[in-house]
Amino acid sequence: MPIAIIFFLGIANFAMHKAVIDSAHPILRQATWLASSKGRRLALGLEFGVLLAAMLLAANGWPKLAIGYAIYTALNGAAAWVILKGQG
């Protein structure tokens, strides 16, 4: 069950990450490495790495890691909301 929870939270993280990258928010211009398509792929690759690590750890005896990943997702959601609503 923790793996499924982490997987669905990972989908939400990817959706938020993609929405922020596609938003063209001025804060993204400050992160020049995100300006290129290679940088965007790298950012999504890092997000995948976090998801993969969380799923592997949960599958190998760390089921409570789902709580930590849920907190990570909540923080990502708050940051995405601030950026996409233009309050950042």
C-alpha positions in Angstrom: 0.0 0.0 0.0 2.8 2.6 0.8 4.2 2.0 -2.7 0.8 2.8 -4.3 0.4 5.9 -2.2 3.9 7.1 -3.1 3.2 6.4 -6.8 0.0 8.5 -6.9 1.7 11.3 -5.0 4.5 11.1 -7.5 2.0 11.6 -10.3 0.8 14.7 -8.5 4.4 15.9 -8.1 5.1 15.5 -11.8 1.9 17.4 -12.7 2.8 20.3 -10.4 6.4 20.3 -11.6 5.3 20.4 -15.3 2.7 23.1 -14.6 5.3 25.3 -12.9 7.9 24.8 -15.7 5.3 25.6 -18.4 4.0 28.7 -16.5 6.9 31.0 -17.7 6.9 32.6 -14.2 9.6 35.3 -13.8 11.2 33.3 -11.0 12.1 30.6 -13.6 14.2 33.1 -15.5 16.4 33.4 -12.5 17.1 29.7 -12.7 18.9 29.9 -16.0 19.4 26.1 -16.2 15.6 25.7 -16.4 15.5 27.9 -19.5 16.7 25.2 -21.8 14.9 22.0 -22.7 17.9 20.0 -21.4 17.5 21.7 -18.0 13.8 21.0 -18.0 14.5 17.3 -18.7 17.1 17.3 -16.0 14.6 18.8 -13.5 12.0 16.2 -14.3 14.7 13.5 -14.2 15.6 14.6 -10.6 11.9 14.4 -9.7 11.8 10.9 -11.1 14.9 10.0 -9.0 13.2 11.2 -5.8 10.1 9.2 -6.7 12.1 6.1 -7.5 14.2 6.3 -4.3 11.0 6.7 -2.2 9.3 3.7 -3.8 12.4 1.5 -3.5 12.9 2.4 0.1 9.2 1.8 0.9 9.4 -1.6 -0.8 12.5 -2.5 1.2 11.4 -2.0 4.8 10.7 1.7 5.0 6.8 1.9 4.6 6.5 5.0 6.8 8.5 6.8 4.1 5.1 7.4 2.5 4.4 9.9 5.2 7.6 11.8 4.4 6.8 11.7 0.7 3.3 13.0 1.4 4.9 16.0 3.3 7.3 16.5 0.4 4.3 16.5 -2.0 2.4 19.0 0.3 5.4 21.3 0.3 5.7 21.0 -3.5 2.0 21.8 -3.8 2.3 24.9 -1.6 5.3 26.1 -3.7 3.5 25.4 -7.0 0.4 27.2 -5.7 2.4 30.3 -4.8 4.2 30.4 -8.1 1.2 29.7 -10.3 -1.0 32.2 -8.4 1.6 34.9 -8.9 2.2 35.5 -5.2 5.8 34.5 -5.3 
